[in-house]
Amino acid sequence: MVLSSNVLLLSLGIAMSLLLPIILSVDEYGYWQIYLYYSGFVGMFMLGFNDGMNLRYAGKSYNELDKELFQY
């Protein structure tokens, strides 16, 4: 049962990584990746300061960041 579930997850992961870039545009695939990134943090209950900063500024480019906010 465990082997079959792992094979299923592996096949779904391969299919999603090979088929989604073909179906979605570049922007939509980027939004999909950011969604997966955000949803990875949902199960965590111990979000620290670094994780909060990471979640808050994940979709921004380097030029859009407030540099003064990140200084010591």
N, C-alpha and C positions, 0 to 999 in steps of 0.2 A: 504494500500500500504506500509506504514511504517512497519507494523507488518510482512507482507510477506517478506520484504527485510531483516528485523532482523532475521527472522526464517531461511532464506536462508544463511545469513552470519554465523549464529550459526551452522547450519548443515555443512557448508563448513569448519568451524574452527574445529569442532569435527572430521570430516572425515580426515582433514589434520593432526591433532594431533594423530589420531589412525592409519591411513593407511600409512603415510609417513615413520614412523620408521620401518614398516614391509617391505616396498618396498626398501628403501635406506639402504646403509651400514652406519656404525657409522660415518665414515669420511664424507660421502656425507650429512648425516643429520646434522652434525656439520657445514659444509659449508652452508647448507640451513638456519640454525639458524643465522649464521653470516650475510648472505645476508638479512634476515628479519630485523636484528638489524640495518644494514647500511641503508636499505631502509626506516626505520622508521624515520631517520633523514633528508630524502630528502625534505620533506615538510616544514621543519623549515628554516626560513631565518635568525634567530638570533642565529647563532652558536657562543658560547663563547669559551673561552680558555679551560674550562673543557670538553666541548663537543668535541672540536677538539682533545684533548688528548685521550678522550674516543674512538673516531673513529679511531685514528691513531694506537692505541695499543690494539684494541679489540680482535684480533685473536692470540695474543702472550700469552705465559705462563709467570708466575711470574719470572722464572729463565732467560728468554730472555730479560727482561726489563733492561734498563740502569738505575741503581739505583742512580747514581750521578745526572742524569737529574731531578729526582723527589725530590731532597733535597731542603730545604729552602735556 
